[in-house]
């Protein structure tokens, strides 16, 4: 869902940054996207966090500029959050997120 993209990306990057070396591969992928969005075609190893931040900023700006509706606009309320969390599948997510993090992503976009 487009409304969750920037929030989920931000949480994923934050969680990958907390990992020792295991998150490096995922961070590089996010950084490559951030670099491309800024017109950079070469990712410098020392700028991974910088380009990850650029990606988050870009997605947040797009969410605002495109006026992507929050979940509440579709009738989703706090009472629905637990059902959403329980039914969320993260099989393609670059990192396993706890239910608490999933809950925060959803709540932040209500």
Residue pairs with C-beta under 8 A, 6 or more apart in sequence:
1 71
2 63
2 68
3 63
3 68
3 69
3 70
3 71
3 109
4 105
4 106
4 109
5 59
5 63
6 56
6 59
6 60
6 62
6 63
7 105
7 108
7 109
8 105
9 30
9 55
9 56
9 59
10 56
10 59
10 60
11 97
11 101
11 104
11 105
12 26
12 30
12 93
12 94
12 95
12 97
13 27
13 30
13 52
13 55
13 56
15 23
15 95
15 97
15 101
16 23
16 24
16 26
16 27
16 30
16 94
16 95
17 23
17 27
17 49
17 52
19 95
23 95
24 48
26 94
26 95
27 48
27 49
27 52
28 43
28 48
29 94
30 51
30 52
30 55
31 43
31 47
31 48
31 49
31 50
31 51
31 52
31 55
32 43
32 51
33 55
34 50
34 51
34 52
34 53
34 54
34 55
34 56
34 58
35 41
35 42
35 43
35 47
35 51
35 54
37 54
37 55
37 58
38 51
38 54
38 58
40 51
43 51
62 68
70 109
70 110
71 106
71 109
71 110
72 110
76 84
76 110
77 110
78 107
78 110
81 103
81 106
81 107
81 110
82 103
84 102
84 106
85 99
85 102
85 103
85 106
86 99
88 102
90 96
90 97
90 102
97 105
